[in-house]
Amino acid sequence: MSEKAMIVAGVMSGTSADGINVALVRLGSKGGSRSRDRSLSATGTRGRDPRHIFTLLGHAEYSYPAQVRSAVLSAMNAKQASVADLARLSFLLGELYADAVLATQQQFRTKADLVGCHGQTLYHQGEAQMFLGRKIFATWQTGEAAVIAARVGVPVVSDFRPADMAAGGKGAPLVPYLDYLLFHDPKIGRIVQNIGGIANLTAIPAGANVSRVFAFDTGPGNMVIDAVTEKMFGRAFDRGGKIAESGMVLEPVLRQVLKRRFFRAAPPKTAGREEFGREFVREFLRACGRARKEDAVATATALTARSIVDAVQRFVREQSVPATKASFRELILSGGGARNATLVGMLAEDLAPLGIQLRFSDEFGLPSEAKEAVAFAVLAYETWNRRPSNVPSATGAKRAAVLGKISYA
């Protein structure tokens, strides 16, 4: 029996803290499309419906006001913070998320039935550590969902990561659920690579079911590039990779950084500002010494590209059985990093010797900048229908879990 189709607003703000992405998605077996819509068909998983239909009705991006971005970056992985300011920030972000959903609905003349909001990650600790006498793991995505529900007038699913962590997982990555639905192929093994603040990949062997999918964070995405660009040039990011294009990669620095434990550790693994935030950038710039500013940006860009390709070689190809290894022939790129031409060029050049073709999620009807917002629309829809949507083989969880918490309007 087909279930009710819904329009879900997926809301994503990533570790780059550059703003809010909203995607309006029609989900369910009755999803048709108008001429301006993008229809994305995907084979179902776990023996459920033989077909899901995703119809992307529209997506939009909204920058954080400068003061808000500064407050978010200051709160991330902070050693000290005001409890009052953190509480205020949560409610302020709830207002901004609601504004973004309402503006997107107005732009595309569409009303959502449900919102799936990832929230803004302030802290993520996927490994258990001692705290007050007990080993615990922890994650915190802020942005008050009750505010969004009240302002938009529909239920909101939020706080997706803790349920996976309670089931023994690392709470990340969660996007592999969408990656598998959209990109698995009976004959071609695909690596789906997102480059946001952090870079993460999903490896989908040819003909695999969802239990054989694995995923992990490869290291910094735009995070280090943005921080170095801001420090060196006073710009929030290197638009199109123009600064990096004019610099030279400092190979000794790059080789030294890639020896860090994170890059050598086997998956499952997750990363955030805890690994590649302020302290890392200070060490990175110290290693660059008196090199030209452009060279520092070029080296930060090469770090993202090289760490991705190293992860593909070391943890996807070398760890795969021989028949599967040969099947990986495409890497599908999404996220803000897909707009950095210099980064994309470095990736394509380094992937070519592995026989892997670089493609973009846009070629499959999914704009690269909208993918993560679409993912949380899909996860919210699954939660609303009381279905699990983590991928245990990706997160390390001991079981499938229904993700998120629901705030009612």
TORTI-769346 format. One line per field, with one value per residue: residue number from 1; z, y negated, x of N, C-alpha, C in turn. Coordinates in steps of 0.02 Angstrom, whole numbers. Atoms other than C-alpha are relative to their C-alpha. Example, Ala and Ser with C-alpha at 12.3 -4.5 7.8 and 13.67 -1.06 7.14 Angstrom:
! residues 2
num: 1,2
n_c3: 0,-3
n_c2: 59,59
n_c1: 45,-42
ca_c3: 390,357
ca_c2: 225,53
ca_c1: 615,684
c_c3: 0,37
c_c2: -60,-55
c_c1: 45,-39
***
This chain:
! residues 409
num: 1,2,3,4,5,6,7,8,9,10,11,12,13,14,15,16,17,18,19,20,21,22,23,24,25,26,27,28,29,30,31,32,33,34,35,36,37,38,39,40,41,42,43,44,45,46,47,48,49,50,51,52,53,54,55,56,57,58,59,60,61,62,63,64,65,66,67,68,69,70,71,72,73,74,75,76,77,78,79,80,81,82,83,84,85,86,87,88,89,90,91,92,93,94,95,96,97,98,99,100,101,102,103,104,105,106,107,108,109,110,111,112,113,114,115,116,117,118,119,120,121,122,123,124,125,126,127,128,129,130,131,132,133,134,135,136,137,138,139,140,141,142,143,144,145,146,147,148,149,150,151,152,153,154,155,156,157,158,159,160,161,162,163,164,165,166,167,168,169,170,171,172,173,174,175,176,177,178,179,180,181,182,183,184,185,186,187,188,189,190,191,192,193,194,195,196,197,198,199,200,201,202,203,204,205,206,207,208,209,210,211,212,213,214,215,216,217,218,219,220,221,222,223,224,225,226,227,228,229,230,231,232,233,234,235,236,237,238,239,240,241,242,243,244,245,246,247,248,249,250,251,252,253,254,255,256,257,258,259,260,261,262,263,264,265,266,267,268,269,270,271,272,273,274,275,276,277,278,279,280,281,282,283,284,285,286,287,288,289,290,291,292,293,294,295,296,297,298,299,300,301,302,303,304,305,306,307,308,309,310,311,312,313,314,315,316,317,318,319,320,321,322,323,324,325,326,327,328,329,330,331,332,333,334,335,336,337,338,339,340,341,342,343,344,345,346,347,348,349,350,351,352,353,354,355,356,357,358,359,360,361,362,363,364,365,366,367,368,369,370,371,372,373,374,375,376,377,378,379,380,381,382,383,384,385,386,387,388,389,390,391,392,393,394,395,396,397,398,399,400,401,402,403,404,405,406,407,408,409
n_c3: 0,3,-57,18,21,-41,17,-59,5,-32,-20,-17,-8,-10,-43,24,-32,47,8,-3,63,-5,59,-3,33,-5,-10,-2,64,43,16,68,4,48,48,-29,-54,16,-27,-15,-18,-37,-21,-73,-36,-54,19,-7,63,56,31,-29,49,-30,46,-27,23,0,-55,-8,-49,-37,-40,-67,-13,-21,-73,-17,19,-48,-63,11,4,-67,-44,20,-34,-44,-67,-47,33,-44,6,23,71,38,1,46,68,22,18,57,59,15,37,66,39,18,52,62,27,23,61,54,18,38,64,45,-5,-23,-73,-26,-49,-52,6,-29,-12,-29,-51,7,-45,-41,-27,17,-27,17,-40,-71,-41,-71,-25,-67,-22,47,70,39,64,-3,59,-13,56,-31,42,-34,47,-20,30,72,6,-15,52,66,-8,15,-43,18,-24,-10,-45,32,-13,-63,1,27,-50,-53,26,6,58,-9,14,65,40,9,70,40,14,64,51,25,37,63,42,8,70,2,35,-12,-69,-3,-62,-2,-41,-16,-28,-37,-44,-3,59,-18,59,-5,50,17,49,52,-17,-72,-39,-45,-54,23,8,-56,8,-54,14,27,-28,13,65,10,-65,-6,55,-19,-57,23,43,-42,-38,44,47,-26,38,-31,37,63,52,60,-5,37,-38,2,68,9,-48,9,-56,-40,-7,-65,-50,14,-21,-73,-27,16,-46,-62,-18,30,70,1,-36,43,-15,3,-35,14,-14,-7,-21,-52,34,52,-15,-13,-20,59,48,-27,13,73,22,-28,44,64,-12,35,70,23,-24,51,-6,-57,23,47,-38,-34,52,17,-56,9,57,-11,-53,30,45,-43,-33,51,15,-58,-38,45,48,-29,-48,34,34,68,49,-17,11,70,18,-17,59,-1,-62,11,-44,-19,-53,20,31,72,35,-2,61,-12,-39,45,45,-37,-10,64,19,-44,7,67,-1,-31,46,-26,33,-44,24,-47,-14,46,59,-17,-16,-68,-6,-51,-61,-33,-17,-71,-20,24,-43,-64,16,6,-67,-38,27,-27,-71,-5,14,-51,31,-11,60,-3,36,-51,28,9,-63,-50,-48,-8,27,34,-49,22,-20,-10,-47,34,-34,34,5
n_c2: 59,61,44,68,43,60,48,8,49,-20,59,-20,49,-44,19,63,53,56,16,-49,-28,-28,-36,-22,-65,-41,-70,-48,-32,40,61,25,60,52,6,31,-42,-51,-64,-44,-65,-41,-65,-4,-43,-43,-35,40,17,-12,62,66,53,63,56,61,56,61,7,68,9,63,10,26,67,-5,-8,-68,-46,8,-31,-73,-23,6,-50,-67,-30,50,-24,37,35,21,-42,43,14,-61,-8,52,-19,-54,28,44,-43,-23,54,6,-58,11,52,-29,-44,42,35,-49,-16,56,4,-54,-5,-68,-5,-64,-37,-23,28,-39,49,-29,43,20,-38,35,-48,-70,-46,-67,-50,7,27,4,62,-8,-69,-48,11,20,34,58,43,56,41,50,31,-25,-25,22,66,-10,-29,52,52,-27,-29,-71,-35,3,-54,28,-37,-66,-41,-38,-68,-45,-6,-43,-69,-20,30,63,55,27,45,-20,10,-62,-27,29,-19,-67,2,35,-12,-69,-23,-72,-16,49,21,73,35,64,43,67,46,57,19,-64,-41,-68,-41,-61,-49,-45,-49,-18,-51,-11,23,54,-25,0,70,27,71,31,66,-6,53,67,18,72,31,25,49,62,31,27,57,56,23,29,50,35,-20,-57,-61,10,-7,-34,-24,44,12,-63,-9,42,-21,-63,-46,-14,-73,-25,13,-45,-68,-3,3,-62,-52,3,-62,-5,-23,-69,-42,-34,16,62,57,65,57,65,53,-29,-21,44,68,54,-25,-30,52,33,-45,-3,62,0,-44,35,47,65,-9,49,-12,-40,-68,-30,-17,-56,-60,-19,-29,-65,-45,-29,-46,-57,-43,-37,-52,-49,-40,-44,-52,-40,-29,-24,-48,-51,-41,-36,-63,17,13,64,54,20,28,71,37,69,37,50,55,48,46,64,-9,-13,65,22,-30,-24,-62,-51,-19,-43,-65,-36,-20,-53,-59,-30,-62,-54,-20,24,60,49,25,44,-21,37,-41,-47,38,25,52,-19,39,-17,-72,-15,21,-53,-59,5,-6,-72,-30,22,-38,-68,4,12,-65,-47,-46,17,27,-2,-56,-24,-15,65,35,-45,-17,-72,-15,55,43,56,58,65,16,37,56,11,70
n_c1: 43,-39,12,15,-55,-8,-53,-43,-53,-62,-39,-68,-54,-57,-55,-30,39,9,70,54,27,67,25,69,0,60,-19,56,12,44,-35,-3,-41,16,-54,-60,-25,-49,23,-55,27,-49,24,7,-47,24,60,61,31,-44,-22,13,-8,-20,8,-29,42,-41,-47,-25,-53,4,-60,8,-27,-71,-6,23,-53,-54,22,1,-70,-30,29,-19,-57,-30,-19,43,55,54,60,54,-10,13,72,27,-19,44,65,-11,-5,68,34,-29,21,71,0,-24,53,56,-21,-4,70,28,-34,22,73,12,5,-25,39,-46,-67,-55,-54,-60,-28,-69,-43,-48,-49,13,-51,24,-35,14,-54,17,28,29,-2,32,-14,59,-7,44,8,45,23,43,52,60,50,67,9,13,67,50,-2,19,67,1,-48,-71,-44,-67,-45,-2,-60,-5,29,-51,-52,27,-3,-70,-32,-35,45,-18,42,69,20,-2,66,21,-48,17,63,-5,-58,-25,6,-15,-62,-53,-12,-4,-19,37,-44,25,-49,25,-54,-36,11,18,16,39,-22,56,-23,48,49,3,57,-20,-42,-70,-22,-38,-11,-40,-28,-68,-41,27,27,-13,-12,-67,-9,34,-34,-64,15,21,-58,-50,26,59,60,32,-19,-36,51,-21,-68,-45,-62,-39,-25,-59,-51,-36,11,-59,3,-23,53,55,-19,-2,68,35,-23,39,35,67,-2,-22,49,49,70,37,-29,32,-43,34,-46,-43,-62,-25,22,-48,-66,-30,-19,-60,-57,-9,-33,-68,-40,-10,-55,-1,22,49,69,34,-24,35,68,-7,-16,61,44,-29,12,67,0,-44,28,55,-26,-34,52,28,-49,-18,56,53,-26,-44,37,54,-18,-24,54,32,-48,1,65,5,-22,24,6,52,-17,52,-20,-29,-66,8,-4,-69,-28,-68,7,27,-54,-47,32,4,-68,-24,42,-9,-41,38,53,65,24,33,65,33,69,44,12,53,60,-2,-50,-49,7,63,4,7,67,45,-10,36,71,13,-5,59,56,-5,17,72,31,-25,-47,-71,-34,-73,-31,-48,-66,-34,-10,-25,54,14,66,34,33,42,-39,30,52,52,32,64,20
ca_c3: 0,-46,97,98,0,98,62,183,209,244,336,349,421,415,507,395,483,325,331,303,159,135,15,-17,-62,-105,-42,-57,-194,-256,-291,-474,-536,-620,-764,-652,-525,-520,-501,-418,-420,-300,-267,-91,42,173,74,95,-45,-215,-260,-174,-278,-226,-308,-272,-281,-244,-136,-68,32,165,240,426,480,516,704,709,613,731,882,808,768,942,1023,924,1029,1149,1311,1399,1353,1435,1471,1445,1276,1219,1268,1176,1024,1016,1014,892,771,787,729,584,528,533,432,303,285,271,141,39,45,-16,-154,-223,-176,-82,95,191,291,395,430,456,536,568,676,699,770,914,976,915,1008,925,1035,1218,1340,1530,1609,1795,1820,1670,1487,1377,1198,1159,1019,1015,871,926,856,951,852,954,890,709,735,812,677,525,594,558,657,657,667,739,839,724,787,970,929,823,961,1090,978,985,829,805,757,587,442,415,232,170,184,43,-50,-61,-114,-254,-317,-298,-464,-510,-613,-557,-385,-334,-203,-155,-88,1,35,164,313,339,192,201,81,56,-33,-124,-206,-369,-338,-149,-28,107,234,127,116,220,251,352,365,260,347,318,176,163,348,343,173,237,401,314,183,319,419,270,162,273,160,219,83,-75,-208,-350,-284,-366,-225,-218,-407,-391,-255,-245,-139,3,-15,144,247,162,191,373,405,321,450,585,675,604,424,467,577,498,483,552,602,613,619,662,730,872,746,615,701,776,854,694,587,705,689,500,476,592,480,326,405,296,136,29,87,-78,-49,121,40,-101,27,128,-33,-78,97,65,-106,-54,105,4,-127,7,97,-65,-100,78,149,-3,-135,-30,98,-33,-103,-275,-374,-281,-293,-482,-479,-404,-560,-512,-376,-365,-290,-193,-65,-67,-114,-285,-326,-294,-467,-403,-276,-408,-527,-395,-357,-540,-569,-416,-451,-634,-594,-492,-643,-555,-649,-559,-579,-493,-406,-521,-663,-571,-545,-370,-354,-255,-133,-94,-58,130,152,44,152,311,225,183,360,435,321,377,560,537,468,616,509,549,435,503,409,544,426,405,583,678,767,833,762,651,740,712,716,787,901,851,904,866,810
ca_c2: 0,-171,-292,-473,-588,-735,-893,-903,-1051,-990,-1116,-1102,-1212,-1135,-1147,-1291,-1394,-1496,-1488,-1388,-1274,-1232,-1102,-1073,-891,-794,-615,-462,-352,-482,-610,-677,-830,-994,-1049,-1152,-1011,-888,-708,-588,-406,-286,-102,-65,25,161,241,97,6,56,-127,-296,-451,-609,-769,-918,-1066,-1197,-1244,-1405,-1465,-1599,-1670,-1694,-1876,-1913,-1928,-1762,-1672,-1743,-1685,-1510,-1492,-1553,-1427,-1278,-1168,-1313,-1279,-1412,-1485,-1577,-1461,-1607,-1649,-1467,-1459,-1623,-1561,-1405,-1505,-1633,-1494,-1423,-1591,-1599,-1421,-1464,-1623,-1520,-1390,-1524,-1621,-1463,-1416,-1589,-1585,-1419,-1445,-1281,-1236,-1102,-968,-929,-1003,-903,-1015,-955,-1106,-1183,-1068,-1147,-989,-811,-674,-507,-415,-380,-480,-488,-619,-628,-447,-371,-346,-440,-499,-663,-772,-938,-1013,-1176,-1271,-1259,-1150,-1204,-1381,-1319,-1216,-1364,-1486,-1373,-1286,-1106,-969,-971,-821,-871,-807,-658,-599,-545,-393,-318,-352,-272,-118,-112,-216,-374,-477,-511,-506,-503,-556,-379,-333,-454,-412,-229,-266,-381,-317,-128,-38,148,134,-19,-45,-226,-336,-480,-621,-772,-921,-1035,-1101,-920,-800,-631,-487,-345,-190,-90,69,123,220,199,197,64,176,173,-17,-99,-281,-394,-569,-587,-746,-933,-993,-1181,-1211,-1231,-1318,-1446,-1476,-1500,-1615,-1720,-1730,-1771,-1877,-1932,-1841,-1714,-1589,-1569,-1600,-1476,-1429,-1581,-1613,-1431,-1431,-1568,-1477,-1332,-1178,-1158,-971,-948,-1029,-924,-761,-803,-846,-686,-585,-637,-498,-543,-512,-345,-282,-154,-192,-210,-384,-559,-730,-908,-1067,-961,-892,-1029,-1190,-1336,-1236,-1137,-1294,-1377,-1225,-1219,-1402,-1381,-1237,-1348,-1469,-1619,-1548,-1661,-1680,-1607,-1453,-1424,-1427,-1313,-1190,-1192,-1156,-1015,-943,-920,-842,-729,-668,-619,-523,-441,-384,-313,-218,-158,-124,-94,-9,80,141,207,383,390,401,253,149,148,97,-75,-182,-344,-474,-584,-754,-868,-1007,-1181,-1115,-1067,-1254,-1269,-1242,-1224,-1092,-999,-1003,-931,-793,-746,-740,-630,-513,-480,-355,-255,-239,-337,-466,-625,-668,-787,-753,-886,-761,-650,-789,-836,-1006,-983,-1123,-1051,-870,-876,-974,-845,-708,-777,-796,-610,-563,-666,-578,-408,-460,-524,-352,-268,-189,-178,-275,-258,-144,-39,15,-171,-234,-79,-63,108,94,-9,-158,-279,-448,-614,-695,-772,-944,-974,-1139
ca_c1: 0,68,89,39,153,222,318,464,579,756,864,1053,1189,1361,1526,1583,1448,1422,1233,1075,1023,840,771,587,561,404,423,314,249,128,265,240,326,292,401,516,540,684,624,745,694,777,760,699,800,775,636,517,429,497,514,531,507,598,541,652,533,665,811,885,1035,1041,1200,1213,1226,1410,1382,1287,1424,1553,1452,1430,1616,1663,1546,1609,1722,1747,1840,1735,1566,1423,1276,1157,1233,1224,1040,1005,1101,993,833,905,953,778,711,834,792,607,639,734,595,460,560,591,407,362,492,429,246,245,194,288,198,352,524,684,817,993,1038,1209,1342,1435,1520,1536,1631,1604,1728,1688,1793,1800,1689,1648,1695,1606,1650,1528,1509,1422,1354,1265,1168,1089,939,775,655,503,529,534,375,282,337,313,158,209,300,489,607,776,924,957,1127,1101,991,1129,1256,1143,1143,1333,1369,1470,1318,1394,1390,1202,1193,1240,1057,1016,1176,1127,949,1003,1169,1184,1205,1206,1366,1463,1540,1522,1605,1492,1601,1530,1643,1567,1663,1716,1736,1651,1627,1504,1570,1436,1503,1421,1262,1277,1132,1132,1220,1379,1386,1520,1558,1672,1744,1901,1961,1944,1835,1818,1851,2040,2040,1914,2007,2175,2097,2015,2177,2287,2171,2026,1901,1774,1824,1927,1796,1818,1990,2070,2193,2247,2268,2399,2497,2618,2584,2709,2738,2843,2705,2573,2668,2694,2511,2451,2550,2427,2335,2164,2216,2296,2152,2037,1851,1723,1782,1712,1793,1745,1820,1888,2015,2027,1976,2071,2213,2244,2248,2374,2488,2462,2511,2660,2718,2697,2822,2866,2793,2686,2506,2445,2553,2470,2297,2356,2426,2265,2169,2288,2265,2079,2107,2251,2166,2013,2113,2222,2063,1993,2153,2187,2014,1902,2008,2140,2013,1892,1889,1973,1810,1737,1895,1887,1704,1737,1742,1655,1670,1515,1552,1433,1441,1514,1686,1617,1619,1805,1880,2058,2007,1905,2053,2169,2045,2021,2209,2242,2096,2142,2284,2158,2043,1906,1806,1752,1567,1447,1282,1207,1224,1100,973,1029,1115,1275,1237,1064,1112,1131,970,881,958,881,713,723,779,637,512,576,566,389,345,433,568,754,870,1045,1164,1251,1390,1431,1413,1468,1299,1250,1075,962,883,740,827,777,650,485,425,241,167
c_c3: 0,58,-24,-21,43,-32,64,-15,38,12,25,10,23,44,-24,31,-46,-11,0,-70,14,-66,12,-43,8,2,3,-69,-46,-25,-72,-3,-50,-43,31,55,-26,32,8,22,33,20,76,30,51,-16,7,-69,-59,-30,44,-57,38,-52,33,-29,-3,58,1,54,32,43,71,2,30,75,22,-17,49,66,-6,1,69,47,-16,37,48,68,54,-40,52,-12,-27,-74,-43,-4,-49,-73,-27,-23,-60,-64,-19,-40,-71,-45,-22,-55,-67,-32,-28,-64,-59,-23,-43,-70,-49,5,20,75,22,49,61,-13,31,7,35,59,-12,51,37,27,-22,23,-11,39,74,37,73,18,66,19,-46,-71,-38,-69,2,-67,17,-64,27,-52,23,-48,18,-29,-74,-9,11,-56,-68,2,-19,47,-28,29,4,42,-22,27,64,-3,-28,51,58,-20,-12,-60,17,-15,-67,-38,-8,-72,-42,-14,-66,-56,-30,-41,-70,-48,-7,-70,-2,-29,18,75,2,69,-2,50,10,29,28,43,11,-64,22,-63,20,-56,-11,-53,-52,24,75,29,53,55,-19,-13,60,-14,59,-22,-23,29,-14,-70,-15,64,5,-55,19,56,-21,-44,42,38,-45,-40,25,-38,31,-34,-65,-58,-63,3,-34,37,-3,-68,-11,47,-19,61,35,17,67,55,-9,23,75,31,-11,42,65,9,-35,-69,-5,32,-48,19,39,40,-22,20,6,18,57,-30,-45,8,14,14,-60,-47,25,-15,-75,-24,28,-44,-67,6,-38,-73,-19,24,-49,5,59,-20,-49,37,39,-49,-19,56,-5,-56,14,53,-25,-42,40,34,-49,-13,59,30,-44,-46,33,49,-32,-28,-72,-50,12,-15,-71,-19,14,-58,-1,70,-14,53,14,55,-27,-34,-75,-40,-1,-58,11,38,-45,-49,32,10,-64,-19,43,-6,-65,2,32,-46,23,-32,50,-33,54,12,-44,-62,11,22,70,5,59,65,38,31,74,27,-23,44,64,-10,-3,69,42,-22,27,75,10,-11,44,-29,17,-63,11,-42,47,-27,-12,66,54,52,1,-30,-38,52,-36,27,15,53,-34,45,-39,1,48
c_c2: -62,-45,-71,-38,-63,-46,-14,-53,26,-62,22,-61,39,-29,-62,-60,-60,-17,60,21,30,33,21,62,33,73,43,23,-38,-63,-18,-60,-49,-10,-29,43,48,65,47,66,41,66,4,48,42,32,-39,-15,12,-64,-59,-50,-65,-54,-62,-59,-65,0,-71,0,-68,-6,-20,-73,6,12,70,50,-3,35,76,28,-3,54,71,23,-48,31,-34,-35,-18,44,-42,-14,62,12,-50,18,54,-27,-47,41,30,-51,-5,59,-9,-53,30,45,-42,-36,47,21,-55,-3,52,14,70,1,69,30,18,-34,50,-46,33,-42,-14,38,-46,47,70,43,71,56,-12,-25,-4,-69,14,74,51,-17,-18,-26,-58,-35,-54,-39,-50,-33,26,18,-22,-69,7,25,-53,-51,26,33,73,35,-4,61,-30,47,73,45,41,71,50,12,44,73,24,-29,-65,-60,-33,53,28,-6,64,31,-26,22,69,-2,-28,27,72,25,74,16,-45,-14,-75,-24,-67,-44,-68,-41,-60,-27,59,39,71,38,58,46,51,50,15,55,12,-16,-48,24,2,-70,-20,-72,-26,-69,9,-53,-68,-6,-72,-33,-32,-52,-67,-36,-32,-61,-61,-29,-38,-59,-38,15,63,66,-19,14,32,29,-44,-13,62,10,-39,19,65,44,14,74,25,-11,49,71,7,1,67,59,0,62,6,30,74,48,30,-22,57,-55,-63,-55,-63,-52,23,21,-54,-73,-47,25,30,-54,-38,42,1,-62,-6,43,-33,-53,-65,7,-54,19,44,74,36,22,59,66,25,33,70,51,33,51,63,47,41,58,53,46,49,58,48,38,24,54,56,46,41,66,-16,-15,-67,-59,-26,-35,-74,-41,-72,-29,-58,-54,-44,-44,-63,6,13,-65,-28,34,27,66,57,24,45,70,42,27,59,64,38,63,59,26,-21,-66,-45,-24,-43,23,-36,41,50,-35,-29,-54,12,-37,17,70,13,-22,51,61,-5,-6,74,34,-19,39,71,1,-9,64,56,53,-20,-27,-12,59,27,16,-64,-32,44,19,75,20,-61,-41,-51,-63,-60,-3,-45,-54,-17,-74,-14
c_c1: 44,-17,-9,63,1,51,38,53,61,42,68,44,61,55,37,-35,-10,-73,-46,-20,-68,-18,-72,-6,-68,23,-62,-18,-46,33,1,42,-29,62,63,31,54,-23,60,-29,54,-31,-2,50,-37,-67,-64,-28,48,27,-18,7,15,-11,26,-38,39,47,27,54,-5,63,-19,20,70,6,-22,54,57,-17,1,72,33,-25,23,62,34,17,-41,-54,-52,-61,-58,6,-14,-76,-32,16,-45,-67,5,5,-67,-39,27,-18,-72,-5,20,-52,-57,18,3,-69,-30,31,-27,-75,-22,-1,23,-49,42,67,49,60,58,25,73,43,48,54,-20,58,-26,32,-15,62,-24,-27,-35,-7,-32,20,-64,21,-50,-3,-50,-13,-52,-45,-67,-56,-70,-15,-17,-72,-54,-4,-25,-69,-5,49,71,36,70,42,7,55,-2,-28,49,55,-23,-1,71,36,35,-44,13,40,-71,-24,5,-68,-26,47,-17,-64,8,53,22,-18,20,69,58,5,11,22,-34,36,-32,57,-36,56,47,-16,-17,-20,-46,22,-56,25,-55,-46,-9,-69,26,47,74,27,42,18,40,21,72,47,-31,-27,19,26,70,14,-31,37,66,-12,-20,60,48,-25,-61,-63,-28,18,35,-47,28,70,51,65,44,31,65,57,33,-12,66,1,27,-51,-57,16,0,-70,-36,25,-40,-43,-67,3,20,-51,-50,-71,-33,34,-36,48,-43,52,46,67,29,-22,58,71,37,26,61,62,17,38,70,45,15,55,-9,-19,-50,-70,-38,21,-34,-70,3,14,-60,-49,24,-10,-69,0,40,-27,-59,26,38,-51,-31,47,9,-60,-58,28,41,-36,-56,25,18,-56,-33,45,-4,-65,-6,28,-22,2,-47,7,-61,27,32,67,-3,4,71,37,70,-1,-25,54,52,-28,0,68,24,-41,13,44,-36,-56,-69,-18,-36,-64,-31,-72,-50,-17,-57,-64,-1,54,47,-10,-64,0,-11,-68,-52,6,-40,-75,-19,1,-61,-62,0,-18,-74,-39,27,46,72,33,74,25,54,69,41,17,32,-52,-12,-67,-27,-39,-44,32,-43,-54,-50,-27,-63,-19,-57
***
